[in-house]
Amino acid sequence: MLEIVRTLLEASPLLALFLAIAAGYAIGQISFAGVSFGAGAVLFSGLIIGAIAPKAAPPGMVGTIGLVMFVYGVGIQYGPQFFASLRGPGIKYIALAAFGVLASLGVAWLLADPLGISLGTAAGLFAGSGTSTPTLQAALAAAGNQDPAIGYSVSYPFGVVGPIVLMTLMAALVKPKFDPPSQNVRVAEFTLESECEDRTIDEISASLPADVKIVAVRQQHVNAPPVTGTRLHEGDGLLLVGSPTSIEQAKTIVGHEEPGRLSRDRANYDVVRVYVSKAAFVGKSLQDIPLPDFPVVISHVRRGDVDIMASSDLTIELGDLLVAAVPTDRKAEVQRHFGDSIKGNAELSFVSIGVGIALGLLLGMIPLPLPGGSTFSLGVAGGPLVMALILGWLGRTGPIGWRMPVVANLVLRNLGLSIFIGAVALGAGAPFVQTVASNGVQILLGGAAVLMTLVLIILIGGYLLRIPFDDLLGVCAGSTGNPAIVVAAGRLAPTERTDIGYAICFPSMTVVKIIAVQLMLG
């Protein structure tokens, strides 16, 4: 029976890959003593299938494509936050990660003699513990033999599973609490006081904070759009939208907050939420998009899970959800005008993706000099990630918009992650079993020691430095590198900060690992 299964799987590597993905996700949902591995469990199922059917591993290009899809999606999504963090705590995070990486390299070097292994094998332990294929490639070139591949195949599973287990245990000990996502936009209703008597809409608007917009006016028990020149009186109602801080400041200008005055009456003027799904609007600022020939006041835009103020220079992207006040009987016209199809959330510009990834791969191929005359490159992981961070930060270059809807980005990333982990695990199954059988338990313990040095320094050091826990998990994920780890971190800390920490540390630590391992073997 086992022979039949082996023959079937080896005859169809794609069957083996998707079987590993399906089984891994099923296993990943099971909780073991409160610990579950999510997408990381694809590694286990892949190792098992790879050990049973050694020739079932798909071509290396398959896993590489998955990796590129994942890192490019992360970079595009978090480019703006990455560069913003570099002006804040990002430098501290990179310094902590670099200390942990170099300390783990030192442990690998010190363990070479006691374990009876070559420095090349020790370098492989270091590369596998950090799940860094570019580092392995650099180690193979510097060693001139296949010794690093042996250490890599042994420590790679530890490099994926170990951080997930240690982060989960620390979360159980620390029991972190996360603040709810900060509110970017607040909508409030106010009743005007005597100070506003006989002032016009324009005068009131000019006295409000710059980011506060008047969305609707209530006079004579009727809601209406804010028409220029309209005179206001004590007791009239205003619907304002702005940042929470600015709305608080507005209270001292217009009057007292009185929720429900405008929202209860939808007879004449109502709110419509409409998806932008027509390509004609994409890439244009709000001030440049054509609007219907009746009052339409766009109050704010929801992009993914984030509300953004509808400033005149805000650039529209596919899948944006516009929140607008319009005459009640014209809502359907507004929906037709913008498209209002949820398909906008899944629209991808394959021109921008193709160009962006191609630029990233070219960047990863550029040889960068090292002391002593050697060189290194960012490779197929670091190059696309760095390029995606830059493009995500730019947002648009001429006619090309680099960003993509959040939903489409998540699909791209998760599909890429599954393919990458499954392909790598299928290829590592047989070497892992052979290495353990021939080299014994001591090399396994060596790989675990290298990995624990890296992770514990970052987790404990970050805790002592009072780094926010979600940021800390992101730093740990970026330092160790495997995409499954950042996914697990996101499950432990359900904020976007884990992805930002990963995006900050992964490219920089890839460079540090490549340089360090070449210096060690040199």
N, C-alpha and C positions, 0 to 999 in steps of 0.2 A: 504493500500500500504506500509506504514511504517513497519507494522508487517511482511509483506512478505519479505521486505529487511532485517529486523532484523533476521528473521529465516534463510534466505539464508546465511547471513554473519556469524552467529553463528554456522551454520552447517559446514562451511569451513573457519577456521582461516587463512589458506594460501591465500584464495581468498581475505579476508579482508586485509591481509598484503600487497599483491601486488597491490590491488586497492588503498590503502593508499599511497604506493610508487609512483604509476603512477599519481594519482591526486596531490600529493605533489610536484612532479617535474614540473607538468604543472603549478600549482599555483606559484611555485618558479620562473618561468620565467617572471611573470607579475611584472611590476614596479609600485609601489605605491609611488607617489611623489618622484620619483628617488630612492626609496628603493625597492630592490628585495631580496628574502630570499634564493633562490637556494634550495639546499637539505634541509635546515632548515624548509622549508614549509611542509615537510613530517610530521613534528610534528603537524601542524594545521589539516591536513587532517586526521591524525591518531586519534587525540583527538575527532574530530567530529564523525568519524566512531565508535570509542570506546564508545562515549556517546550514540550513537544510538543502538549499539549492544555490551553491556558490556561483553558478553561471547565470543566475537570474538577474544579476545587477544590470540595469539599463546603461546605455552609453553615458560617459561622463558629461557630455553636453546637456543631457536632460537635467541633472542636478544643478549644473551651472546656470541654466536658464531660470530654474526656480529661485535660485539664490539672487540672481540679478533682479527678477521681478520683485522680490521681497525688499531688498535694500533700496531699490529705486522708489518704491511706494513709500517707504518710511521717510526717505529724504525729501520727496516732494511734499509730503504732508506737514513735516515739521521744520522745513527750512527757515521760516521766519522766526520761530521760537528758538531754534538753534543759535542763530546769530544774536538774538536778543539776550540769550543766556550767557554768551561769551562776554557780554558787557557786565554781567552780574556774577553769579556764583560759578559759572562754567569753568573758569580757570582753576578754582579750588577742586572741582570734581575731577578734572583731568590730572591734576597733581596727585590726588589720592589714588586714582586708578593706575597712574604710572608707577607709584611706589609699590603697589600690590603686584603689578606685573613684573617689575624688576626683582622683587623679593622672591617670587615664585621661580624665576629663572635661576636665582642664586641657590635655591633649594635643589632644583634639578641638577645643577652643576655639582653641588656638594654630595648628592646621592650617587653619582656615577661610580665612584670607587667602591663604596660599601655594597652596592647592588651588583657589582661586577659587570657593568654595562659600559659601552663606549660613550664618549661625549656626544656623538651623533645620536645615539639612542636617547640620551638624556635630553638633547635638544628636541627630539620628537615627543618626549613626555611633556615638555613645556608647550610645544605647539598644539598637541592634542588637548591638554588641559584648558588651553584658551580657545579651543575649537577653531583654530586659525589656519585655513588652507594656504593662504599666502605665506605664512610663517613656515609651514612645512616645506613649501616650494623653495623658500630661501635657505632652509636648513639642508635640504637635499643638495642644492647647488654648492653650498659651502663645505659640506662634508665629503662630497664626491662619491658617496655610496648610498645604499638603501637603509642604513641603520635608523635614520630619523623616522622612516615610515613604520618601523616596528614599534617604536615608542609611541608614535601617533595613534596607531590602531588600538593600542592598549588603553591609552589615557583618554581618547576621544569620548567614549561613553561616560566616563567620569566627568568630563568637561561639560556634558549636557545635563546629566542627571544630578550631579553633585550640587551645582548652584541652585537648582530648583528645590532640592531637599533642604539645603541650608537656609535659603530665603524663607521657605515655608515654616521651618522650625523657629527662625527668628521672629517671623510675624506672629507665631503662636505665643512666643515669650513676651514680645513687646506689646502685642494687642494694640496696634496703631489705630487711631481714629482720624478719618479724613474729613476735612471741611467740605461742605457741599460746593459744587462749582460756583465760582464767583459770578455774580450777575452783571452782565455787560450793559443790559438795556432794561429800563424800568418804564412802565406806562402808568400814569397817574392822572386822576381827575381832580380839578380844583374849582372852588367857587370864589369868584372875584370879590374883593373887599373894596371899601370906599376909596382907597388910594388909586384904584384903577378906573374910577368913574370918568367916562367920556374920553378915554384913551383909545387909540386905534390899534388894530391888530399889529400893524408895523411897529408902532411905538413899544407895545408890550414885548414883541418878539426881539426887538433890539436890546431891551433891558435884561433879557434872559441870558443865562450862560450860553456860550457859542454852540454847544452840542445839543441844546434843548430845542425841540421842534413842536409847534402847535399843529395838532392833527385835526382837531374838530372844535367847534364852538357851539354852545347851547344858549339860545336866546328865545324868549317867548315860548318856552317849553318845546322847542324844535331844535334838533341837531342839524348842523350845516358845516360845509367846508370853511376853512379860514380864508376869507376873501380879503384881498388888500383894500385898505381904507375903511373896513367895517369898524364902527365905533362900539366899544364895550361899556358895560355899565355894572354897577354893584349888583351881585347876585347872579350874573351870567356864569356859565360853566365853560371850562377849558379842558380839553384832553391833551396832555403833554407827554412826550416821549424823550428820553435822554438817559445819560448814565445815572446810576443811583445817587452819586454825590451831587451832580448838577440838579437833579430833581429836588433834593433836599434844599439846595440854595434857592430854587425857584419859589419855595414856600414863602420866603421872606419878601418876595416881589409881587406875587399875584394874589395870594390869599390863603385860605385853609383847604386842606385836602378833604374831599368828600366823595368817596367811591360810590359808583352806581348811578350817578345822575345821567351820564351819557350812555353807559353800557346797557342800561335797562330799556332804552328806547331805540329800536332799530328800524322804525317805520320809514324814516327819510334818508338816513345816513348809516352805513354799516361798514364792518371790517371784512375784507376778503383776504384769504391766504392763497397765493397762486405760485406754482412752480414755473421757473423760467426753463422752457424746453425748446425754444426756437433759437437756432444758431445765430440769427440776425442780431440778437441782443448781446451775445457773448463777446466779452472784450471791450464793451463800451461802458463808460461811466454813467451813473444815474442821470447826470445833467445832459447827457447826449442821447439818451434813448428816447424814441418817439412815444408819446403817451396819447391815449384817446382824447377826443375833443370835449371832454367833460371833466369835472374836478376829480383828480386822483392824487391823493397824498400818501406817498410811501413812507411809512414811519420807521421801519427797520427791516433787516434782512436776516433770515435764519440760514446759516451755512453749516451743514452737518448738525452738530449739537450746540453751536455757538450763535448767539444773537449779535448782530453788528448794526450799529447806527447807520441809517441811510444818508450818509453825507453825500454831497453832490459829486465828489470825486471817487466814490466807491465803484470799483470795476465789477461788473456783473459776470458771474460764472455759471456754467450749466449746472442745473440742479438747485440753484439758489431758490429759497422760498421767500417771496416778497410778501410783506404784511402791509396792506394799504387800506385807507379809508376812502370809500366811494359811495355815490348815491345807491341806495338799496336796489333800485330797479335796473342798475347797470352792471351788477356783479358778473353776470354771465359774459358780458362783452369784454370785461377786463380779463377773465379767464381765457377766452379765445385769443385775445390780443397777445398774451405772453406764452400761450401754448398749454400751460397747466397740465403737462403729462409727467407722471412719475418716472417715465423713461429717462428724463433729464438727469436723474441720479445715477444712471448706469452708462451715460454717454462718455466715451473715451475718445480723445484725439490720438489716433495711432500715429499720426505724423509727429506730434510732439513727443510721444513715448519713444518712437523709433529714433528720432533725432537725439533726444536726451540720453537714452541708453547708449547709442553709438558714441556720443561725445564722452560719456562716462567710461566706456571701454577703452577709448583712445587715451583718456587721461590715465587709466590704470596701466597702460602699456609704457608710459614714459619712464625711462630709467632715471632715477634720482641718485646723485652721488653720495657716497659714504666715505668717512675717513679711511685711508688706506687704499683708495683706488677702486673699491667695489661699489656696486650700485644696488638699489632696490626699487620696486615699483608697488603701487597700491593694489594692483591685481584686479580681478573681475568682481571682487566684492567692494573693496575700498574705492576704486575709481568711480563706479556708478553711484555709490552713496554720496561721495563728496560732490560730484557734479549735480546730483539731485537736490542736495541741500542748497547749493547755489541757485539752481533754477527755481526751486520752490520759494526761495527768498525773493528772487526777481519777480516771479509771478507771470510776467509776460515780456516777450521780446518781439517788438514789431507785431506781425500778424499771428505769432505763435503764442498761445497760452499754455504755460507749463503745468499748471495745477489741474487737478481732476476732482470730480465730485467725491465726497467722503465715502459714500457707499461703494462706488466703483473702485476706489483706492483700497478699501478693506478687502474686497473680493480679490483684487490683484495680489495683495500681500499674502492673504491666507492661502490662496492657491499656490503661489510661489513657495511659501514656507513648507507646505505639505509635500510638494514635489521634491524640494531640496532635501529635507530630512529623510524621506523615504528612500531616495536614490542613494544617499550617502550610507544609510544604514544597511541597505542590501549589499553594497560593495564591501562594507566593513565586517559583515557577519563571519565569513570564513577566516579572514586574517586574525580576527579577534580570538576565535576559538583556538587557532593554531598557535598563536603567540602565547596565550595563557598555558596551553599544554606543554610547550617547549621551554618556556622561561620561568614557569612557576608563579607562585603567589607573590613573591617579593617585588616583581616589577609592577604588579597591580597595586601594591601598597605604595610604591614609589609614585605612581601616577596620582593616587589619591592624595598623597602628601603635598605634591606640587599644586594640585587643584585647591586643596583646603587652605594652603598658604595664601593663594590669591584671593579667594572668596572671603575668608575670615578677616584678613587685613582690611578689606574694603568695607565689609559689613560692620565690624566692630569699630574700625577707625571712623567710619562715617557716623555711627551712632554717637561716639564720643565727641565728634565735631558738631553734633546736633544738626546734621543734614536731614531735611525732611524725609520721612521714610519712603514716600513714593519716588522722590528724586534718587535716594540711595539705591533702591532696587534697580532703577534705570542705569545708574552708574555701574552696578554689579553686572547687569546684563550686557552693557556695552564693553566692559572689560573682559568678560569671558567670551562674548561674541556670538554664540549660536542664536539664531532667531527664535528657537523654541523657548529660550530663557526669557527673552523680553515678553513673549506671549504669556508665560507663567507669571512674570512680574506684574503684568497688567491685570491678571486675575486676582492677585494678592492685593494690589493697590489700584482700584478702578478709577484712575485718573490718567490724563494724557501725559503727566510728568514722567512716567516710566519710559515712554517712547522718546521723549525729549532727551532724557538722560542717556538713553541708548544711542541716540543720534549724535550727542556730544562726544561720547567716549569711544564709540566703535571705530570711527576712522582714525582718530588720534592714536588709539591703542594698537591698531593694526600697524601703523608706522613704527611705534615703539617696539612692538614684538619683532618685526622684521629686522630692524636695526640691531636690537639686542642679541638675537640669536646668531646673526652673522658676526658680530663682535665676539661672542662667546666661542664660536668655532674657528674664528680667525686667529 
